[in-house]
């Protein structure tokens, strides 16, 4: 099932950024959000600088995910070799409980 992104324009991304805080630090400007093309798949990461990954907006607030990840969260994602959106909500709760 394909679900198109609502964030295909700079205006929609700005609207999202005004409504949703992405960082628990005071460095909200270090988090870059960009629109995606309607035909673009968002499933990869960039291994070369600048490093980035895709994160679906639907998991940010419900799972209480803040960027940048804490060192513990980042290490858990590395050890498990998964993207942040691949973890089930209960798995995020497990990670946060042991932090």
N, C-alpha and C positions, 0 to 999 in steps of 0.2 A: 504494500500500500504506500503510495507516494503522497506526502503531505507538503504542499508548497510553503515556503517561509513567508511570514508576514513582513519580514525585515529586509526587503529588497530595495529600499530607498534610504538615502541618508536622512530624510525627514523622519521615517519610521524609527530608525536607530536612535536619533536624537530624542524622540518622544519616549522611547524605552529607557534611555539613560536618565532622563529627567524623573521618571517614575520609579525606577528601581536602582537602589544602591548596590554596587557590585563588590565593594571593598570594605572591610572593617577597619582599614587604616585610613589615614588622612591623605592618601595618595591615589585618589580615585582617577586622576588624570593619567596614571601609568597604565591603566587598563584600556586597551584599544578595542573598540567595537566597530565593525564594518558591515555594511550590507552585503548580502550574497546575491548572486545572479539567480534568476528563477530556475535555470537549468543546472545550477551548481550543486554537486553532492558535498555534504559536509561530514566527512568521516575520516579525514587524515590529519596528520600533524606535520609540522615542518621540522626536520632534524638539523637544519642549518640556520645560523642566525639570520634574521631575528626569529627566535623560537616562538611558536604559537600553537594553539590547538583550538578546535571548535568546541563550543559548549552550547547546548540547546537552552533557550531562555526558560523553558518550562520547568527546569529542575533547580534553578537558582534560588527562588524564594521558598518553595515547598520543602526543599532539603536543607535550607539554611546554609548554602554554600557561599563562601566569601573568597574573594581573590585578593592578593595572591594566596595560594594554599599555604597552610602552615607547613613547616619542615616535616612533621609527622605525616600529614595528609599526602604530601608530595612523595615521600618515601614509600608509603603504602601503595600508592598508585603505581609507582615504579616497580615495586616488588611483585605486585599482582599483574603487572603489565596490561593495565586496562586504562581506558579513557574515563574521565570523570562521569560521563553519562552512561557508562556501561555498568556502574554499580547500582544495584537495587536500592531503593530508599532505606530498607532495613540494614543493608550493608553500610551505607553512610552513617547510620545511627551507631552501628558497631564500631566503626573507625573513630567517630567522635567520642564514644564512651571510653575508649582505651587511650585516648590522647592525654 
